[in-house]
């Protein structure tokens, strides 16, 4: 296995009301001509260069967080650091649900301070994936990666999908990533580069490696295209840049972001069907707003991004950031509404970390409490939903799972 350490990313929970963004200083590296400007240079390898460049970025992020906290307190509500439980988002979330005007301008999940690094253990290299005599190979899905490249490499090797050199080793196997490749972790662009390379190698071997659009892909696209351009959030003025910083945006990802990365992200599908599994990123019913078929949803989202309208792109991002629709009372019915419209027998999603779905994590105060233990996907909503986000950003597990599940 690959061994390494990874700086733990930090998430936050959204607040009930969005204050107006004022006097927010956008780092200079965002202001480049055109929505798909080429990255100015290679990824800096020197720690000294990174440390010097990171200072204004850190100041901007802290300033954005302070501005939001202060404005939240003005409205008589606690800032994100006072939040004790992850709020719902207006769909199946019960009395704590967000209002209809919910907008993700706070950090997306509470901060979990459980150590500065995340260690990847060394495991024995497994044998190759067993291939069928004919027909397509086995189906695998991957939960949210969020820049944790070493964890991803380790998890793919553990399943025998890549070899010791990081090359595709699974023949005709089929591999789906459920989105959220960047933000919070140290190497989101490295994750995208790996997925793009594996896609070509898998196709050459008769299999495939494909990916869905996550809300953090929408967030990064928006931050690059629109920067600090104000958007109508539904509850005040917001910007993609401020939301990106508050939700774990990494300066090195923005510096290394190139034209082909942006084009690849903008063309990702929002949902797909594989062996009777409806694959989506977010545990939300918002997909119903974009079409009555899988093809229609994907076309609508792509066309919206192509129009390059900041408000329209923000609305897609806002809706795909909603979560917990399949949890609690009414969750199974919410899943059925999607299955009835788009087909399939089960929904498979990422986005909401399993420890939050299980209620095992909900406080920022318990720094000495045990790390969340996630060893496998979470099946819930009367067995109709499979959650795949093991919580890698909170020292959890990056899940790679073969489908179908036994239960």
C-alpha positions, 0 to 999 in steps of 0.5 A, a space after each residue: 500500500 501507499 503510505 503517506 500523511 494528509 492534512 485533514 480538511 475542514 468542513 462546516 455546517 450551513 447556517 439558517 440565514 445567509 448574510 450579505 457578502 461585503 468587502 471580501 478580498 479575493 486572492 489575486 490568483 482567481 482573476 484570470 482572463 476567461 472562464 477556462 484560462 490555462 494554469 500559469 505554471 506547474 504545481 510548485 513542489 517547494 514547501 517554501 513556495 507553498 507556504 509563502 503563497 498560502 498566507 494571503 489565501 489563509 487570510 482571505 478564508 479567515 476573513 470570509 469565515 469571520 464575516 459570515 459568523 459576525 453577520 449570523 450573530 447579527 441575526 441572532 443565530 450562532 456562527 458555524 463554530 457553535 453548531 452542534 448537529 448537522 442541520 437538515 436541508 428542507 427535504 425530509 429533515 424534520 423540524 430542524 430542516 432548512 427554509 426554502 431559501 437555503 443556500 450553501 454559503 456556510 461551511 458544508 459540514 461541522 469541523 472535526 478536529 481529530 488530529 492534523 494528519 491522516 495516515 494510510 496504512 500499508 496493506 498486502 497487494 491483492 490479486 487481480 479482480 476476477 473477470 467473467 468469461 463473457 459480458 461486462 466485468 464487475 461493477 464498483 463505486 467510489 465515494 467522495 474523495 475530496 483531494 485525498 489522493 493517497 487514500 484513493 490509491 490505497 483503496 483502489 489497490 486494496 480492491 485490485 483495481 490498480 497495480 503497484 504502479 497505479 495503472 488500471 489492473 481490473 480488465 473489463 471491470 466497471 468503476 464509477 466515481 460518485 463525485 466530489 474529487 476536490 476541496 478539503 484534502 491536499 491534492 484534488 487536481 491529482 485525484 482528477 488526473 488519476 481518474 482521467 488517466 484510469 478512464 483511458 486505461 480502463 477503456 483500452 482494457 475493455 472496461 470503463 472508469 466513469 465519474 459523476 458531477 458532485 456539488 464540489 465540482 460545481 463549486 470549483 467551476 463556479 469559483 474559477 469562472 465567476 470569482 467574486 461576482 455576486 449571485 442571487 442566493 435566495 437569502 442574500 448576496 453570495 459569491 462562488 469564491 466565498 463559498 469555495 473558500 469556506 467549504 475547503 477550497 485549496 489554493 494549490 488546486 486553483 493554481 493547478 487547475 487547467 483547461 482540460 480539467 475544467 472541460 472534463 468537470 463541466 461534461 460530467 453526468 449528474 446521474 446514471 444507471 448501472 445494473 439497476 442501481 441509480 447512481 447520483 452524488 447527492 442524497 436529494 430529490 432536487 434531480 427531479 427539477 431538471 428532467 423526467 429522464 436520466 438523459 434529460 437531467 444530464 442534458 439540462 445540467 450540461 446546458 446550464 453550465 454551458 450558458 455560463 450564467 452565474 445565477 443559473 450555475 449557483 442554483 444548480 450548485 445550491 440544489 445539489 448541495 442539499 442532503 438528508 432527503 432519504 433519512 428519517 421519516 419520509 426518506 424511503 418515499 423520497 427515494 421511491 420518487 426518484 426510482 419511479 421517475 428514473 428507474 432502478 431498484 436502489 439509489 447509490 449516493 455519496 455527499 453525506 458522510 455516513 457518520 452523520 447519517 447514523 448520528 455518530 458525529 454531530 458535535 465539534 466539541 469532542 476532539 478526544 472522542 473516537 474517530 468515526 468508524 466506517 467499514 462499509 456502505 450504509 444501507 437505509 431508507 427501507 433498503 432502497 438507499 446505499 450511502 458511500 461517503 465514509 467520511 474521509 475528511 474526518 479521518 473516516 474511510 474512503 469507500 470502494 465497493 463492489 455492487 450489488 451488495 448482499 444486503 
